[in-house]
Amino acid sequence: MILYIAEKPSLGRAIADVLPKPLKKGDGFIRAANGDCVSWCVGHLLEQAEPDAYSPEYKSWKFEHLPIVPETWKMKPKYKMRGQIAVLRGLVKEATQLVNAGDPDREGQLLVDEIIAHLGVKGAKLQNAQRLLISDLNPQAVKRALGQLRSNREFIPLSTSALARSRADWLYGMNMTRAYTIQGRKVGYQGVLSVGRVQTPVLGLVVRRDAEIAEFVSKPFYEVLAHLATDNQERFSAKWQPSEACQPYMDEEGRVLSKGLAQNVVGRISGQGARVEKVVAQDKKQNAPLPYSLSALQIDAAKRFGMSAKSVLDTCQSLYEKHKLITYPRSDSRYLPVEQHGLAPSVIRAVLSGASELVSGCEQPNAKLKSKAWNDKKVDAHHAIVPTEKTANLSNLSQAEKQLYLQIARQYLMQFYPAYLYKETQVEIIIAGGLFKTKAKQEVALGWKQLLKQPTKADQEKSQTSQSQSDDDEHLANIPALIKGQVLLCERGELLEKQTQPPKHFTDATLLSAMTGISRYVTDSEIRKILKETDGLGTEATRAGIIELLFKRNYLTRQGKSILATEVGKGLINSLPQSATTPDMTALWENNLDAISRKEAKYQSFMEPLLASLQQLITQAGAQLPTSLQGVKVPDGGFKKRRYSGKKGTSATNKASTTKRAATAKKPAVRKKASG
């Protein structure tokens, strides 16, 4: 008997639907006509044991216990999951072949592997276990996946990476939370101070941005425009480029701070002759943006529809599990396997049957085109989020579901249009010895951008997708045809007085963007060299949860679209050592976890330096009090303790289970994905 162990019931049902009929439903499993069975987890069935499972004395929170580091790690069944574990125990004994059908990511790999290990599977049954990777719940896609089973042993590094992540989060979160909660009590803070490997650096980003804005002093700076005319009275303008001689009057970003200098330039150029020094015309092209990863979709949806990261993830899960209209959504990849290009005609047909409005007024997509999205080298366990071969009935979708489906479908259709072509002309002009520049752009062929020129009703938002915005951020003027050496007249100079602007508060889109490309915020130049542009804080599956967790713990708050830190959030960050609040350390850890999954690093090479840095952080915590939290009250809904005397059993809370989870930095029970 083959036993398929799925990550959750919806995936289990999708597998069972393509097995021999009739199907017989049991308690926690489905049996096919040929005797094969499908059962499932419900996220993680097991969880890291509490500290007191290693020693009863750890029930009380005492600084001298820290850091608590298990010699042998213990997992325990989640209380509500004991029944399903019992079902799996019986089926595993009966099975001759096991198939891991967890979601196609590192957490999905681990949660099935850990239950197989917990049930004591050994020998040939363990060696011969297979891996089923499903990213589309429609029957034809599930059948294809069943024909492409791989050895589960191939995915040991992925599972090891997830295990290392899980243990790192436990060690760091539980020990640091206890340390700072204990120290916080000494300065009068009455709540639990939750510290996490990922959540705290994310909070640090917001706190530092808020401080930068609060401390910002605006200053004026000046630009000069030359308004020019040709002999044929064709008019355009060009902008002054200050020379090196102007450096003493400029800031580090090249802005002129001296009004007198700018006024002098205006006076010198007005009514003067001008000469075209250089004309550079280039034919340029821009390929279609890649299909979506989860983070890329969350960023675009936040900009276009004002959706939070969590609402995007929840909506995508519904489109994937309930409607079966998109592929697996918790993906960090923006590429597709080459083999999947063969499905293009049927996917395009399904999209256009249900959402023909996407190509209204446009050329039809060409299924024979193959964009750079199809690249086997960039695809591992999962691929980009794309539409399935199922035709959508948009009237059956909620507004959010419809918006995201159309967004994902449009991004996919873009792969079947030619590149966007345009001419870019850069002109340099000399006036009274000074250099002035202008730039113009002329569209030649819209290509994939024609899909953005015909917005649907659902898409009539204030802005187009971020892909189109990024290309058009700079205003490009219309200029007449010019040749080198041509003489012009500067009719007048114009002084533009501007003010420097503070950085903007984080929003859902910009905070997600920061978490996705964290190297921009890493302070250590050596660590920055190691990181790739795409290295981030957390994973695709956890980022939305981390942001929501910070709101839930009252460390962050919203003002319109802006995300700001609360007094507690600021106090916590200002009480912690810098290494705990900046993304350097955890970004490096994520990079190492990724290396483990690719067989480029080992478990011990990750854990040993982690333990060394943890010991150092605990020592730092004990050496000084978190004075930034003096006088700060626990906000409503925050983590308050009923009493805290350091005696056994005093970690009870007004929301016991919630605070206990916060205090031990365990993974949320609701979802399998850990949140750091």
Protein Blocks (a to p, Z undefined) as FASTA:
>chain_A
ZZdddfbfklmmmmmmmgccdddddehiacdfkopacdddehjfbdcddfklmomklmpc
cfklpccddfbdcddddfklmmmmmmmmmmmmmpmbdcdfbdcbfklmmmmmmmmmmnop
ahjllmmpccdddfbfbfklmmmmmmmcccfklmmmmmmmmmmmmmmmmmmmmmmmmmmm
mmmmmnopabdcdddfklmmmmmmmmmmmmmmmmpccddddddddddddfkopacddddd
ddfklmmmpcfkopafbfklmmmmmmmmgopacddfbdcdddddddddddddfklmmmmm
mmmnopafklmmmmmmmmmmmnopaccfkbcbfbdcfklmmmmmmmmmmmmmmmmmlmgo
iacddfkbccfklcfklpcfbccddddfbdcdfklpcfklmmmmmmmmmmmmmmmcccdd
dddddddddeehiacdddddddfblklmlmmmmccfklmcfbdcfklmmmmmpacddddd
ddehiacddfbacdddddddddddddfklmmmmmmmmmlmpmblklmmmpcfkbcehjfk
lmmmmmmmmmmnopaccehjbccddfklmmmmmmpcfklmpmklmmmmmmmmmmmmnopa
cfklmmmmmmmmmmmmmmmmmmpccfklgoiacdehiacdfbdehpghilccfblmlmmm
mmnopacfkbmbdgZZ
